[in-house]
Amino acid sequence: MLNALPDLTDPTAVLQRLVHCPSVTPDDAGALATLEQLLLPLGFAVARPVFTEAGTADIANLFARSGTAGPHLTFAGHTDVVPPGNTADWKHPPFSGIIEDGELYGRGAVDMKGGIACFVAALARHHARGGLPPGQVSLLITGDEEGPAVNGTVKLLAWAAERGEKFDACVVGEPTNPAALGDMIKIGRRGSLSGTVTVRGVQGHVAYPHLADNPVRGLMALMDALLAEPLDSGNDRFQASNLEITALDTFGNVSTNVIPGRASASFNIRFNDEWTPESLSAEIERRLALAAGNRRWRGERDEPLAFDVAFRPNPSDAFLTSDAALTKALSEAVQSVTGRVPALSTSGGTSDARFIKDHCPVVEFGLVGKTMHMSNERVALSDLETLTEIYDAFIARWFAAHA
C-alpha cells in the first residue's frame, strides 16, 4: 500500500510518486496501481485490464472515467519507460525522483510520466474548485507504448469500445515541444513502414570469386536504387517522405576471407499522406525489381539478382487531425498560459495517436522532449507547473465549446 497521498494538485509530487515505480516495459512495477490510487479520490472509476497474446508479455493497462454522459474528452499516455541504461551515467538513481536545481530527475520524467502527472494535477485543481465541467473525462493509459505495442492501446481501445465507450476528442501527453513549452502541438504524424531486403548468393573463398556469388554486391545495388530518387518532395501538410537503411547483416559471416552466402539490409520509411502502406510497398518492390533486372552479380555472369523483400506487419498510416474545436481549444490554452502561438506540426516519429485516430480526433501536447530516453532524463519543475496550467485551461475551454 502507498503511504499518504501526495498533494494531487502539485504535479511535482504526483510525478515523484510515479517515477518511483521502475516500470520498464513490460514490467508495470506498481505504476498503474499508483495511478489508480491517485485518481480514486478525484471521483474516477478505474479498471485495469490485462491483455495477452502468444509470444508477447502480458501487459497491464488502465482506463479511468469520470462522468456518465455528455461530451467525452480522453487523455492518453503510457506509464512504461525505456531502460535506464548504465546507471553509472546518471547523476541520481534513475527511479529516485530526486530534485536538484529546480529539476526532477528520473526515467520517465519527460516521456511520459510527467505528462500524466500534469493531467492528474489539472484534474485535481478542477476537483478542488468544485468539480469537472459537465461531461465525461477519461484516461487511457498503457504499459506497452515503449515496447511492441501489441497488448496496449490497440486492445485497450477495443476493450473500451466493447463496453460502449465513445470518445469525442483525445489529447496524448507525449513530449511534443522541441525547446520550450508552447512551441508545438502535433496534429498528425507521418506513417511508418519497415522492411528487409535479402539477397541470396553462393558462399565461397574470396580468392576464387568465380566459384561464388557475392550477395553484398547485389545488395548495394538494390539499396542504391531505393535511395537514389526521393520518394516525394513533401507538401503543405507534411515534410518529405524519408527512407533510411537501419541495419546490414551477412548472417554471422565474420571471416575476412569468406564471401557470405546471404546479405540483408533493413530499412524504415517515414512517409506522408501522398502514400499509403500499400502504394509505398508497391513502389519499393518496383524499384527493387527494376534494379535487379538491370544489374548482374558479376560482369561475366548473366543471372539477375536473386532477392526477396519482407515488410513488417502493421505499418502505420499517415494521418492529419482536422478537428478545429480541439486544436483551437488547446492552442488558445497554450497561448493564454505561455504567450506563445504553438506551431501545428506533423513532424517527428510515431506514437499511440496512430491507433486513437481511428476512434476520435486526436492531438498531442506535452513536455519539452530534450532529455527523453537519455541518461539523466529530467524535467524543470516550472515546466510541470506550466503544463498543468495549460491542461487546466484546455479542459475548461474544450468543455465550454461543447456545452
N, C-alpha and C positions, 0 to 999 in steps of 0.2 A: 504494500500500500504506500501511496505517496504521503509525504509529510503535508502540513498545512498548505493549502493552495496559495500560489503567489497572487499578487495584485493583478487581476486579469486585465485591467485597463493599461497595464505597463507592458509594452511589447518586449522590453529587455528581460523582465522577469519571466515572461512566458517562454521566450526563446531559450533562456538558460535551462529551463526545465526540459525542453525538447532536445537540446544539444547533448544533455547528459545521457541520452539514450544512444548507444553506439549502433545505430540501425543501418549497417552496411548491407546492401542488397545481397541476399533475400532475407536477412535476419531483421525482424521487426524490433527486437530488443526493448520492448515496452513502449515504443514511441506512440503507437496508436492508443494504447491504454491510457497513456499520459494525456493525449489529446482529448480522449473521451472524458476524462475527469475534469478537464478544463472547460469543456462545453456543457456538461450537465447542469452546472449552476446557472447557465445562461438560458436554460429552458429548452435545450435541444434534445430531441430523441435520437439516440445513436445506435447504429447497427455496425457490426464488424464482420462482414462476410469473408470467408477464406476460400480462395479459388485454387483449383488444382488442374494439372494436365500432365499426362505421361511425359517423362523426360525433362520436366522442369520442376523447380522448387515450388512448394505450396506458398502462397502469398496472402498475407492479411491485408485487408482494406478497410476503409471506414466511410460510412455515409451517415451524415447528421443533418437533421432538418428541424427548423422552427417554423411554425405556422402550418395551416392545413388547406388554405385556399388563397386565391388571388395570384398576382404575378409572382413568378418564381425566379429568383436570382441565385445562381450557384457559383461557388468558388472551388476551383480545382487545384490540386497540388500533390506533392509526394513527401513522405517522411523518410524514405530511403535515401541513402547517401553513397557516394563512391568511397572506396577505401582511402584511409588517410595517407597511405604510402609510408615512407620511412619516418617514423615518429621522431627520430633524432633531428629531422629537419624542421620540426615545429618549435616555435618559441615557447608555447604552452601545450600541454597534452591536448590532443585533438578533440576530446569529448569532455573537456573541463568547463567550457563556457566562461573562462576567466576574462575579466575586463581589465584592460590596461590602456592608458592614454585615450580614453573615450571610445575604445573599440572592443567588441566582444569577439573572442577567438573560438573557433570550433568548426569541425566538419559539418557542413550543412547550414552554417550561419547565413550564407548567401543563397545557396542552392539546396533546397529552398525552404528550410525550416523558418528562416527569417520572414519570408512572405506569409507563411501560415500564422506565425506569431502576431504579425501586424494585423492580419484579418481578424483573428480572435480578439485582439485588443480593441479593434474598431467595433466589433460586435458588443464587447463588454461596455464600451462607452455609450452605445445606444441603449443598452440594457440599463445602465446606471441613470440615464436621462428619462427612463420611463418605458423603454421597450423599442423594438424594431418597428419600422414603418409597417402598415398593413400589407400582408402578403406572406410569401414564403422565402426563406433563406436557407440554403443548404451548403454543405461541404462535401466534395467528392475527393477523398484522399487515398492514394495508393501507396503500396510499398514496393512497387515494381517499375518505376519510371527509369531508374538508372540501370536496370537490368534488361532482360529480353522483352519486357512489356507484353507478356503473354497472359499472365494471371492478374493483371492490374486494371487499368482504366477501361479497356475494352469490355472486359467481363463485368466490371462494376457498373458501367453504363447499361449493359444488357440486363443485369440484375435489377437495377432501378426501374428500367422500362417495364419489366415484367410485373413490377409492383405498382404500376400506374403513375410513376413519377414523370412529369413533363417539365422541361426547363425552358424558360423564355430567354435567358442570356447567361453567359458564363464568363468569368474572369479567371485566367490561370495566373498564379502568382510567381511565375518564373522570373529570374533576374533579367530584365529587358533593357535596362539603362546602361549605355556604354561608359559614361563618365560621371553624370550627376543625375539625381532623381528628378524626373520631369523631362528627360531627354527624348524618350521614345516609348511609344505604345506599339506592340506588334498586332497588326490587323490581318495577318495572313502569314503563310510560310511557303517556301518552295517545297516541292516534292523531293523524295529521295528514292533512288533506285541503285541497287548494288548488284554486282555480278562478278563472275570469274571466268576468264578465258584460259583454256588448257590446250596446249599444243603437244601432239604426240610425235615422238621421233624414234630413233634407234640408238640405244646406248653403245658406246664404243670407246676406243683409245684415241686420245687427241692426236697421236702421231699417225693414225690411219683413218683420217676423216672420210675417205671414200667408202669405208665399211660401215659408217654410222650416218645418222641424220641428226643434226644438232637442232633441237626444238627451240633453243633460245634465239636462233636467227629468225625463225618464223614468228616467234612471239614478239620480237622487237618490231617486225614489220606490221603486225596486227595492231600493236599499241600505237605505233606512229599513225596508222590510219584512223584510230579513234581520236587522237589528239590534234591531227593536222588542221582540221577545219572547225571553227566554232560551231556549236550547236545552234546558237541564235545570238542576237545582239541585245536581248532584253527588251523591255517595254516600259510604259509609264507606271506600271503596277509592280513589276519585278525586275531585279537585276538579271543579267545574262545567266543562262544555264552553264554549269561548270562540271567537267569530268576530271577526276583526279585518280591516278593509279595509287593504290594504297598498300599493296603487298606484291612481292615477287617470290616465287618458290620453284626450286628444282627437285623437290621431293626427296630431301635427305642427301643429295649429292654434295659431298664436302671435299672430294678429291679434285685437285687441280689438273690431273691428267686423265680425267674421265669425262667424256661427253655424256650429259644426262639423257635419260630416255623420255622424260616429260618435263615441261616447264609451264608454269601458270602465272597469271597476273590477275589480281583482284582490283576492282575499281568501284568508285561511288560517284554518282551524278546527283547534284542538287539542281533541280530543273524548275522552270517557271510554268505559267499556265498556258504556254504555247504548245506544251506537250502533255500527254497522258502517259502513264506507265506503259500502256500497250503500244502507243505510237513511238515512244522513245526506245523501247526494246526492239521494235522492228527496224528503227534507224541504226541501232548498234549492230544488229545482225546483218543489215545491208552493207554497212561499211566493212565489217569483218569478211563477209563473203567476197566482196569486190577485191579487197586486199589479198585474200588467199588465192583468188584466181589469177591475180596479176604477178604473184611472186612465186619463186621456186626455192626449194631447200638450198640447192647449190646450183651454180651455173650449168654444170654438166648433167643435171637431173631434170626430168620432165614432170615429176609428180607435183601437184599443187599441195599447199599446206593442209595437213590433217589436223583439225581443231574442233573443239566444241565450246559453247558458251552456256553457262548456267546462271540464271538470275535468282537472287534470293527471294523467297516468298514475302508476301505482304509489303509491297512497296508503298510509300506514302504519296498521296496526291498533293499537288499544289492547291492551295485554297486562299480565298480572299473573303473577309467578312465585310458585308455591306450594310450592317445594321446601324443606321445613322444615330438612333437614340442611344445605343450602347456606347459608341465611340464619342458622341457628344457629351454624355454624362461623365465619362471618365476623363476626357480631355479638359472639360471645364473644372472638374475636381482637381486635376493636376495643376492647372493654371491658377486656381484660386488659392492653393496652398504654397506653390513654389514660385509663381510668377512666370513660369516657362510655358511656352506653347509646344507640346510634345510633337515630335515627328511621328507620322503614321507610317509604319515601316513593315516590310515583308522580308527583311534581311535575316541572315543567320541560319541556324540549323533547324531541327525539328523538335517538337515537344508533344505532349499528350493532347494538345489542341487539335492535332490531326485526327484524333478519334472523336473528340467532342463536337467538331464542326458538323458531324452527321446528325446531331441531336438538337443543336441550337446554335445561334450566333455566338462566337467566342473571340475574345481578345486576350492579350497577355500584357501584364504590367506588374513589375516587382522591383527588387532592389538593384543596385549597381553591381554588375557582374564581374568586376575586375579580378577578384580573388577566387572565384568559384573553381572547384576541383584542384586548387593549388595547395601546397603546404602553407600553413598559417592563414587559411581561409578566415576572413574576419569581416565584420560589418561595423560601421560607425553607429554609435547609439543615437546620434542626431538623425541618421537616415531611418532608423527604426521608428522614431517618433514621427518623422515627416511622412513616411509611407502609411503609418497608422492614420494620420490626419487625412491623407488622400483617400484611403479606403473608406473612412468615416464619411467624408463629404460625398464620395461616389455613391455609397449606399443610399444616402438621403436623396441625392439628385435622381438616381435611377428610379426609385420608387415614386418620387414626385412626378416623373414623366409618365409613369404607368398608372397613376391614380385614376 
